[in-house]
Amino acid sequence: MEQTLVTDLLVTDAFLIKGSVEPKPKRFFNLLDEWRSRFITVRDATLIDLRNRNTIRTPRILVNMERIVLAHEFIDTASDRTARALAQDRKLVSIRAFHVGAVNFELAGQVRPGSYEPSEAAKRFFVMERPSIRGIDVQGREDELALLTQLDYVIVARDRLSYIYDFNE
């Protein structure tokens, strides 16, 4: 069986999707935030149903941007070491956020202050570091969904969240 390189992860209301988002000429966060088409393309995709763990593999799938709740880039194809080094000195605050949908789940982690607040300058997505995801049942280390317990950050679609608790207000 041929192994393909998985560079990206998307979580929608119903599926965890692994594959490679194309085209990706910039950082994944910026790509998602600036994307204006209705669908984003994922190549060599594996879809895992969040409820029953059924798996679907397909050479190409189009994912509706409005369905994306979380994203993660396993391999940074548009790396910028200087920007990453500068980012180390920023202040972070703790929040808990809840997504209510086909599968309800909770996120807890660290974010830049106000990054989730609606404003003209706000982006559609924000980054949560050291995320903890509860409500999606992970059945052990071999479970495909266990990837969600191993991420050092997630890109969160702000408008897909139902509730946010900011412990710093």
N, C-alpha and C positions, 0 to 999 in steps of 0.2 A: 504494500500500500504506500502511495506517495505521500510524503509529509509536506505540508505547506507552512510558510512562515505566517504566524499570526502577529500582526502589529497593533491591532486595535480591538477595543471592547466597547459595546454599546449595551445599555439596559433599557428596554422599553417597558410598557405596562405588563407585557406578557412573556417577553423573551430576553435572555442573555444572548447576545450576538457577538461571535468572535470572527475575525477576518482582517482584511486590509481595506481601509477606506481609500477610495480613489476618486479624483486625483487629490494629492495632499502636498501642495507646494509650500506650506507653511506649518507652523505649530498647530496641533490638533485643536487646542482651545480656540485659537484665532480663526481657524477654518470653520469650526462649528458656529462661532458667534457671528461671523460675517456671511455665512452661507445664505443665499437668498432663494435658491430653488426649493421646491417642495420636498424633493427626495434626495438622499445621499446614497451613493453606491458603495457596497461592501463586496469585495471579491473573495473567493474561496471561503464562503461564510458557513459557519456552524451556528445553528439556532438551537438553544436549549430552553424548553418550556419551563417557566418559573414555577408552575404548579405541579406538573406530572413528570418532568424531566425528559419528555420525549425529545429526540434529537433529529434535526433536519440538516442535511448538508446540501449546499448548492453552490455552483460556480459563481453566481452573482445574484445579489438581492438589492432591491431599492428600499430604503427605510425612510418612512415619512418623518421629517424633522420634528414635527409636532408630537411625535410619540416617544422621542428620546428623553429619558429621565436622567441617566448617568452615562458617562463615557470615560474611557481611560486609554492612554497610549502606552503600549508596552515598549515599543521601540520608537524613540524620538527621531524621526527622519529629517527634522528641520532644527537640529540642535543649535543652541546658542549658549555656550558655557558662561560667558560674561553675564548675560541676563539672569541665568540661574544663580550665579554667585551673588549678584546684587540682591536677589530675592531672599537670600538667607537672613538678611537683617530686618525684615519687616515684622510688624506686630501682628499677632493672630489672636482671635477670640474663640471661645467655645460656643457651639450651637448644637441644637438637636432639631432635625427637620423631619417632617412626615410626608410621605407620598401616599395618596389615597387613589387607588385605581383597581384594575383587575387583581393585582396582588399588592396589598398594602405593606409598606415597610418604612422603617425609621433609619435615619442617618444621624450619626453624631461624629463631630470632629472639629477641626480648627479651620477658621476662615479669616480673611482680611476683614476688619471692621467695616460694616455697611455694604459689603460686596453683594449681599442678597437684596438690598433695598431697591425699590423701584425709583428710578429717576431718569431724566433724559440721557444722562451720561452713562447710566448703568448698562452693562452688557446683558445679553440673554442668558449667559452661563457664568458660573463662578467656580472657583477651585476650592475643594475641601481637602485638607491634609489630614493624614492619620485617620481615615474614616473607619467607623464601625457601623456595619449594616445589620439590622435586626429585622426579622419578619419574613425573610426568605430562608426557608429551611435548607440547611446544608447538612448532608448525611455522611460526613467524613471526608478525609483528605482526598480520596479518589473521585469524589463527586465533582462534576464539571462546575457546579455552582460555587464550589469552595474557592474559586478564583476571587470571589467577592470579599473573602476574609483576608486576602493577601495583598491588597492594593495599598500603596503608600499615599495615593491621592485619587480623587475622582473629580471629574468635571460634571457639575450639576446644572441641569436646566432649571433656572429660577422659577419660571412660570408653571412648572410641573409639580411644585411643592404645594401642599395644602396648608401646612402649619409650620412655623419656625419659632423655636424658643431660643432667645439670645440670653445667656446667663450673665452677660456683662452689662445689661441695661439697668 
